[in-house]
Amino acid sequence: MFLKKTPLIMALILFMSGVNLLASAFDATLPGYVLPNPKGGHLFRELLHLVLVLLWLLAV
């Protein structure tokens, strides 16, 4: 009932759902594109390691 009265909110919800779907698909396929690349694989692993270390430091 509320969404019928405010169609802009429904449009916003659908738009953000689409953005989330695209971001999830990109997040799932990015390692497959970067890791086999000789130039990008090493950098990706280093960035992943850095993020994991920072998360570990924040948790301690």
Biopython code that builds the backbone (N, CA, C, O; Angstrom):
import numpy as np
from Bio.PDB.StructureBuilder import StructureBuilder

atoms = [
    (1, "MET", "N", (0.821, -1.185, 0.000)),
    (1, "MET", "CA", (0.000, 0.000, 0.000)),
    (1, "MET", "C", (0.875, 1.263, 0.000)),
    (1, "MET", "O", (0.626, 2.210, -0.746)),
    (2, "PHE", "N", (1.901, 1.250, 0.853)),
    (2, "PHE", "CA", (2.779, 2.412, 0.927)),
    (2, "PHE", "C", (3.525, 2.637, -0.382)),
    (2, "PHE", "O", (3.663, 3.774, -0.833)),
    (3, "LEU", "N", (4.006, 1.554, -0.993)),
    (3, "LEU", "CA", (4.772, 1.686, -2.241)),
    (3, "LEU", "C", (3.881, 2.107, -3.415)),
    (3, "LEU", "O", (4.361, 2.713, -4.373)),
    (4, "LYS", "N", (2.591, 1.788, -3.342)),
    (4, "LYS", "CA", (1.676, 2.260, -4.391)),
    (4, "LYS", "C", (1.465, 3.762, -4.296)),
    (4, "LYS", "O", (1.274, 4.436, -5.308)),
    (5, "LYS", "N", (1.502, 4.282, -3.072)),
    (5, "LYS", "CA", (1.332, 5.726, -2.887)),
    (5, "LYS", "C", (2.593, 6.502, -3.236)),
    (5, "LYS", "O", (2.525, 7.666, -3.628)),
    (6, "THR", "N", (3.731, 5.859, -3.093)),
    (6, "THR", "CA", (5.016, 6.530, -3.362)),
    (6, "THR", "C", (5.817, 5.705, -4.373)),
    (6, "THR", "O", (6.685, 4.926, -3.980)),
    (7, "PRO", "N", (5.538, 5.866, -5.657)),
    (7, "PRO", "CA", (6.235, 5.059, -6.671)),
    (7, "PRO", "C", (7.724, 5.397, -6.780)),
    (7, "PRO", "O", (8.511, 4.574, -7.247)),
    (8, "LEU", "N", (8.111, 6.583, -6.358)),
    (8, "LEU", "CA", (9.529, 6.943, -6.415)),
    (8, "LEU", "C", (10.357, 6.075, -5.463)),
    (8, "LEU", "O", (11.492, 5.713, -5.772)),
    (9, "ILE", "N", (9.785, 5.748, -4.312)),
    (9, "ILE", "CA", (10.485, 4.867, -3.367)),
    (9, "ILE", "C", (10.661, 3.479, -3.988)),
    (9, "ILE", "O", (11.719, 2.865, -3.853)),
    (10, "MET", "N", (9.633, 2.995, -4.659)),
    (10, "MET", "CA", (9.727, 1.686, -5.330)),
    (10, "MET", "C", (10.783, 1.719, -6.424)),
    (10, "MET", "O", (11.547, 0.766, -6.579)),
    (11, "ALA", "N", (10.831, 2.804, -7.180)),
    (11, "ALA", "CA", (11.840, 2.934, -8.233)),
    (11, "ALA", "C", (13.238, 2.964, -7.625)),
    (11, "ALA", "O", (14.168, 2.375, -8.176)),
    (12, "LEU", "N", (13.390, 3.641, -6.503)),
    (12, "LEU", "CA", (14.690, 3.695, -5.827)),
    (12, "LEU", "C", (15.105, 2.324, -5.325)),
    (12, "LEU", "O", (16.268, 1.940, -5.450)),
    (13, "ILE", "N", (14.162, 1.584, -4.758)),
    (13, "ILE", "CA", (14.452, 0.230, -4.270)),
    (13, "ILE", "C", (14.872, -0.666, -5.435)),
    (13, "ILE", "O", (15.837, -1.422, -5.320)),
    (14, "LEU", "N", (14.153, -0.585, -6.551)),
    (14, "LEU", "CA", (14.507, -1.415, -7.714)),
    (14, "LEU", "C", (15.861, -1.015, -8.296)),
    (14, "LEU", "O", (16.641, -1.877, -8.701)),
    (15, "PHE", "N", (16.141, 0.284, -8.339)),
    (15, "PHE", "CA", (17.428, 0.752, -8.851)),
    (15, "PHE", "C", (18.572, 0.255, -7.976)),
    (15, "PHE", "O", (19.572, -0.250, -8.485)),
    (16, "MET", "N", (18.428, 0.397, -6.664)),
    (16, "MET", "CA", (19.489, -0.053, -5.758)),
    (16, "MET", "C", (19.642, -1.566, -5.793)),
    (16, "MET", "O", (20.748, -2.077, -5.618)),
    (17, "SER", "N", (18.554, -2.287, -6.015)),
    (17, "SER", "CA", (18.648, -3.744, -6.159)),
    (17, "SER", "C", (19.446, -4.112, -7.400)),
    (17, "SER", "O", (20.251, -5.043, -7.380)),
    (18, "GLY", "N", (19.215, -3.373, -8.482)),
    (18, "GLY", "CA", (19.987, -3.614, -9.699)),
    (18, "GLY", "C", (21.455, -3.302, -9.525)),
    (18, "GLY", "O", (22.311, -4.034, -10.022)),
    (19, "VAL", "N", (21.756, -2.220, -8.822)),
    (19, "VAL", "CA", (23.159, -1.866, -8.546)),
    (19, "VAL", "C", (23.808, -2.958, -7.703)),
    (19, "VAL", "O", (24.947, -3.347, -7.958)),
    (20, "ASN", "N", (23.093, -3.446, -6.710)),
    (20, "ASN", "CA", (23.625, -4.508, -5.855)),
    (20, "ASN", "C", (23.858, -5.788, -6.651)),
    (20, "ASN", "O", (24.859, -6.473, -6.439)),
    (21, "LEU", "N", (22.956, -6.114, -7.554)),
    (21, "LEU", "CA", (23.116, -7.309, -8.382)),
    (21, "LEU", "C", (24.344, -7.194, -9.278)),
    (21, "LEU", "O", (25.115, -8.146, -9.398)),
    (22, "LEU", "N", (24.528, -6.039, -9.905)),
    (22, "LEU", "CA", (25.698, -5.846, -10.755)),
    (22, "LEU", "C", (26.987, -5.869, -9.947)),
    (22, "LEU", "O", (27.984, -6.441, -10.388)),
    (23, "ALA", "N", (26.979, -5.254, -8.771)),
    (23, "ALA", "CA", (28.171, -5.248, -7.938)),
    (23, "ALA", "C", (28.520, -6.659, -7.480)),
    (23, "ALA", "O", (29.696, -7.019, -7.425)),
    (24, "SER", "N", (27.525, -7.449, -7.157)),
    (24, "SER", "CA", (27.774, -8.831, -6.735)),
    (24, "SER", "C", (28.339, -9.660, -7.884)),
    (24, "SER", "O", (29.259, -10.455, -7.689)),
    (25, "ALA", "N", (27.793, -9.473, -9.069)),
    (25, "ALA", "CA", (28.304, -10.216, -10.227)),
    (25, "ALA", "C", (29.732, -9.800, -10.544)),
    (25, "ALA", "O", (30.567, -10.648, -10.860)),
    (26, "PHE", "N", (30.020, -8.508, -10.465)),
    (26, "PHE", "CA", (31.381, -8.036, -10.720)),
    (26, "PHE", "C", (32.339, -8.552, -9.661)),
    (26, "PHE", "O", (33.462, -8.946, -9.976)),
    (27, "ASP", "N", (31.900, -8.552, -8.399)),
    (27, "ASP", "CA", (32.742, -9.044, -7.311)),
    (27, "ASP", "C", (33.035, -10.532, -7.480)),
    (27, "ASP", "O", (34.121, -10.991, -7.127)),
    (28, "ALA", "N", (32.085, -11.281, -8.012)),
    (28, "ALA", "CA", (32.280, -12.716, -8.197)),
    (28, "ALA", "C", (33.199, -13.023, -9.372)),
    (28, "ALA", "O", (33.907, -14.029, -9.347)),
    (29, "THR", "N", (33.204, -12.180, -10.401)),
    (29, "THR", "CA", (33.988, -12.482, -11.597)),
    (29, "THR", "C", (35.341, -11.781, -11.636)),
    (29, "THR", "O", (36.204, -12.161, -12.428)),
    (30, "LEU", "N", (35.546, -10.765, -10.797)),
    (30, "LEU", "CA", (36.804, -10.014, -10.846)),
    (30, "LEU", "C", (38.036, -10.882, -10.616)),
    (30, "LEU", "O", (38.993, -10.760, -11.381)),
    (31, "PRO", "N", (38.068, -11.751, -9.608)),
    (31, "PRO", "CA", (39.278, -12.565, -9.438)),
    (31, "PRO", "C", (39.589, -13.434, -10.655)),
    (31, "PRO", "O", (40.755, -13.694, -10.950)),
    (32, "GLY", "N", (38.564, -13.877, -11.353)),
    (32, "GLY", "CA", (38.801, -14.686, -12.549)),
    (32, "GLY", "C", (39.447, -13.905, -13.677)),
    (32, "GLY", "O", (40.139, -14.482, -14.516)),
    (33, "TYR", "N", (39.229, -12.596, -13.705)),
    (33, "TYR", "CA", (39.849, -11.761, -14.726)),
    (33, "TYR", "C", (41.242, -11.293, -14.313)),
    (33, "TYR", "O", (42.123, -11.143, -15.159)),
    (34, "VAL", "N", (41.441, -11.064, -13.036)),
    (34, "VAL", "CA", (42.693, -10.452, -12.577)),
    (34, "VAL", "C", (43.772, -11.485, -12.300)),
    (34, "VAL", "O", (44.927, -11.282, -12.675)),
    (35, "LEU", "N", (43.421, -12.586, -11.653)),
    (35, "LEU", "CA", (44.446, -13.540, -11.230)),
    (35, "LEU", "C", (45.208, -14.177, -12.390)),
    (35, "LEU", "O", (46.426, -14.324, -12.281)),
    (36, "PRO", "N", (44.564, -14.568, -13.502)),
    (36, "PRO", "CA", (45.348, -15.158, -14.586)),
    (36, "PRO", "C", (46.254, -14.147, -15.302)),
    (36, "PRO", "O", (47.207, -14.540, -15.976)),
    (37, "ASN", "N", (45.963, -12.866, -15.161)),
    (37, "ASN", "CA", (46.762, -11.838, -15.818)),
    (37, "ASN", "C", (48.118, -11.732, -15.118)),
    (37, "ASN", "O", (48.157, -11.521, -13.906)),
    (38, "PRO", "N", (49.236, -11.872, -15.848)),
    (38, "PRO", "CA", (50.548, -11.812, -15.201)),
    (38, "PRO", "C", (50.827, -10.463, -14.543)),
    (38, "PRO", "O", (51.556, -10.403, -13.554)),
    (39, "LYS", "N", (50.268, -9.398, -15.068)),
    (39, "LYS", "CA", (50.516, -8.082, -14.483)),
    (39, "LYS", "C", (49.588, -7.815, -13.300)),
    (39, "LYS", "O", (49.977, -7.128, -12.356)),
    (40, "GLY", "N", (48.370, -8.348, -13.339)),
    (40, "GLY", "CA", (47.391, -8.016, -12.321)),
    (40, "GLY", "C", (47.307, -9.002, -11.179)),
    (40, "GLY", "O", (46.848, -8.640, -10.096)),
    (41, "GLY", "N", (47.733, -10.231, -11.383)),
    (41, "GLY", "CA", (47.597, -11.246, -10.349)),
    (41, "GLY", "C", (48.394, -10.936, -9.108)),
    (41, "GLY", "O", (47.898, -11.091, -7.992)),
    (42, "HIS", "N", (49.625, -10.499, -9.286)),
    (42, "HIS", "CA", (50.489, -10.203, -8.155)),
    (42, "HIS", "C", (49.944, -9.015, -7.363)),
    (42, "HIS", "O", (49.917, -9.041, -6.132)),
    (43, "LEU", "N", (49.522, -7.997, -8.061)),
    (43, "LEU", "CA", (48.977, -6.813, -7.396)),
    (43, "LEU", "C", (47.705, -7.154, -6.639)),
    (43, "LEU", "O", (47.502, -6.671, -5.525)),
    (44, "PHE", "N", (46.851, -7.973, -7.220)),
    (44, "PHE", "CA", (45.610, -8.359, -6.564)),
    (44, "PHE", "C", (45.901, -9.129, -5.281)),
    (44, "PHE", "O", (45.258, -8.893, -4.259)),
    (45, "ARG", "N", (46.857, -10.040, -5.326)),
    (45, "ARG", "CA", (47.201, -10.808, -4.126)),
    (45, "ARG", "C", (47.784, -9.911, -3.048)),
    (45, "ARG", "O", (47.495, -10.098, -1.866)),
    (46, "GLU", "N", (48.607, -8.929, -3.440)),
    (46, "GLU", "CA", (49.175, -8.008, -2.455)),
    (46, "GLU", "C", (48.091, -7.143, -1.818)),
    (46, "GLU", "O", (48.109, -6.921, -0.608)),
    (47, "LEU", "N", (47.152, -6.657, -2.620)),
    (47, "LEU", "CA", (46.067, -5.852, -2.073)),
    (47, "LEU", "C", (45.182, -6.684, -1.146)),
    (47, "LEU", "O", (44.756, -6.198, -0.098)),
    (48, "LEU", "N", (44.907, -7.912, -1.514)),
    (48, "LEU", "CA", (44.119, -8.790, -0.666)),
    (48, "LEU", "C", (44.836, -9.041, 0.654)),
    (48, "LEU", "O", (44.213, -9.025, 1.716)),
    (49, "HIS", "N", (46.125, -9.270, 0.588)),
    (49, "HIS", "CA", (46.912, -9.483, 1.798)),
    (49, "HIS", "C", (46.885, -8.239, 2.677)),
    (49, "HIS", "O", (46.737, -8.349, 3.894)),
    (50, "LEU", "N", (47.025, -7.063, 2.085)),
    (50, "LEU", "CA", (46.988, -5.815, 2.840)),
    (50, "LEU", "C", (45.646, -5.627, 3.541)),
    (50, "LEU", "O", (45.604, -5.247, 4.711)),
    (51, "VAL", "N", (44.569, -5.887, 2.843)),
    (51, "VAL", "CA", (43.238, -5.746, 3.441)),
    (51, "VAL", "C", (43.063, -6.724, 4.591)),
    (51, "VAL", "O", (42.521, -6.363, 5.636)),
    (52, "LEU", "N", (43.516, -7.959, 4.409)),
    (52, "LEU", "CA", (43.384, -8.944, 5.481)),
    (52, "LEU", "C", (44.208, -8.562, 6.704)),
    (52, "LEU", "O", (43.753, -8.741, 7.833)),
    (53, "VAL", "N", (45.401, -8.043, 6.497)),
    (53, "VAL", "CA", (46.234, -7.610, 7.623)),
    (53, "VAL", "C", (45.586, -6.433, 8.343)),
    (53, "VAL", "O", (45.573, -6.392, 9.574)),
    (54, "LEU", "N", (45.049, -5.477, 7.590)),
    (54, "LEU", "CA", (44.391, -4.333, 8.221)),
    (54, "LEU", "C", (43.162, -4.767, 9.016)),
    (54, "LEU", "O", (42.919, -4.259, 10.111)),
    (55, "LEU", "N", (42.400, -5.692, 8.477)),
    (55, "LEU", "CA", (41.239, -6.204, 9.208)),
    (55, "LEU", "C", (41.672, -6.929, 10.477)),
    (55, "LEU", "O", (41.023, -6.819, 11.517)),
    (56, "TRP", "N", (42.764, -7.664, 10.384)),
    (56, "TRP", "CA", (43.275, -8.374, 11.562)),
    (56, "TRP", "C", (43.730, -7.379, 12.622)),
    (56, "TRP", "O", (43.484, -7.579, 13.811)),
    (57, "LEU", "N", (44.401, -6.297, 12.188)),
    (57, "LEU", "CA", (44.847, -5.286, 13.143)),
    (57, "LEU", "C", (43.667, -4.563, 13.794)),
    (57, "LEU", "O", (43.719, -4.231, 14.978)),
    (58, "LEU", "N", (42.615, -4.322, 13.031)),
    (58, "LEU", "CA", (41.441, -3.685, 13.613)),
    (58, "LEU", "C", (40.723, -4.599, 14.604)),
    (58, "LEU", "O", (40.106, -4.124, 15.557)),
    (59, "ALA", "N", (40.803, -5.892, 14.380)),
    (59, "ALA", "CA", (40.127, -6.842, 15.257)),
    (59, "ALA", "C", (40.875, -7.031, 16.567)),
    (59, "ALA", "O", (40.275, -7.402, 17.576)),
    (60, "VAL", "N", (42.162, -6.783, 16.562)),
    (60, "VAL", "CA", (42.972, -7.011, 17.777)),
    (60, "VAL", "C", (42.825, -5.894, 18.745)),
    (60, "VAL", "O", (43.432, -5.921, 19.816)),
]
sb = StructureBuilder()
sb.init_structure("model")
sb.init_model(0)
sb.init_chain("A")
sb.init_seg("    ")
for serial, (resi, resn, name, xyz) in enumerate(atoms, 1):
    if name == "N":
        sb.init_residue(resn, " ", resi, " ")
    sb.init_atom(name, np.array(xyz, "f"), 0.0, 1.0, " ", f" {name:<3s}", serial, name[0])
structure = sb.get_structure()
